[in-house]
Amino acid sequence: MSVDPSFVKLRRRFALQSAVLVSGFLISYLAYLLLSAYAREFMSMTVIEPINVALLMGIGQFLLAFALAWAFGRFSARAIDPLAERIRDRAREEECMSGRVIR
């Protein structure tokens, strides 16, 4: 099964999707850390009296994590899950024909 072109395509899609989303979050988080460490004047700029840029960017990290999780689920449901289901169904058919049962 691991050499099946459909399975290789599935693994490649998953790896690419994961790499893009994880690298996007890491870049954002590292930018936040570097700005916090080296651009203190910028991060301490007041936006509204009790709220500064650092607070907004910190909250933005949580929002970004939720947005990336949503994007991961949406892309998976559209591009990865149907392919995985076809591979699983084909594997079950092959196993049933050979006399073994996959649960």
C-alpha positions in Angstrom: 0.0 0.0 0.0 2.8 2.4 0.8 4.0 2.4 -2.9 0.5 3.0 -4.3 0.5 6.3 -6.2 -2.7 7.4 -4.5 -1.2 6.8 -1.1 1.9 8.7 -2.0 -0.2 11.6 -3.3 -2.1 11.5 0.1 1.1 11.6 2.1 2.5 14.4 0.0 -0.7 16.5 0.3 -0.8 16.1 4.1 2.9 16.8 4.4 2.7 20.0 2.3 -0.4 21.2 4.1 1.1 20.6 7.5 4.4 22.2 6.5 2.7 25.4 5.2 0.5 25.9 8.2 3.2 25.1 10.8 5.8 27.3 9.1 3.2 30.1 8.9 2.5 29.9 12.6 6.2 29.6 13.5 7.2 32.6 11.4 4.4 34.7 13.0 5.4 33.6 16.5 9.1 34.2 15.9 8.3 37.7 14.6 6.3 38.3 17.7 9.2 37.1 19.9 11.8 39.1 18.0 9.7 42.3 18.1 9.1 41.8 21.8 12.8 41.5 22.4 14.3 44.0 20.0 11.5 46.5 19.2 10.3 47.4 22.6 9.4 51.0 21.6 7.2 49.7 18.8 5.5 47.1 21.0 4.8 49.6 23.8 3.0 52.0 21.5 -0.4 52.7 22.8 -3.3 51.9 20.5 -6.1 52.7 22.9 -5.4 53.8 26.5 -4.9 50.4 28.2 -4.1 48.5 25.0 -0.7 48.5 23.3 0.7 46.8 20.1 2.2 43.9 22.1 -1.2 43.0 23.6 -2.9 43.1 20.2 -0.1 40.9 18.7 -0.4 38.5 21.6 -4.1 38.1 21.1 -3.4 37.9 17.4 -1.3 34.7 18.0 -4.4 33.0 19.5 -6.6 34.1 16.6 -4.0 32.9 14.2 -3.8 29.5 15.8 -7.6 29.2 15.6 -7.6 30.4 12.0 -4.9 27.9 11.0 -6.7 25.0 12.7 -9.9 26.0 10.8 -8.0 26.1 7.5 -6.4 22.8 8.3 -9.8 21.2 8.9 -11.4 22.8 5.8 -8.5 21.8 3.5 -8.4 18.3 4.9 -12.2 17.8 4.4 -11.9 19.0 0.8 -8.6 17.6 -0.4 -7.3 14.9 1.9 -10.3 13.1 3.4 -11.9 12.1 0.1 -8.6 10.7 -1.2 -8.1 8.8 2.1 -11.6 7.4 2.0 -11.0 6.1 -1.6 -7.8 4.5 -0.6 -9.4 2.9 2.5 -12.3 1.6 0.5 -10.0 0.1 -2.2 -7.8 -1.5 0.6 -11.0 -3.1 2.1 -12.1 -4.4 -1.2 -8.7 -6.0 -1.8 -8.6 -7.5 1.6 -12.1 -8.9 1.3 -11.2 -10.5 -2.0 -8.2 -12.1 -0.4 -10.3 -13.5 2.5 -9.1 -11.3 5.3 -11.2 -8.6 6.9 -10.1 -5.1 7.8 -12.1 -3.3 10.5 
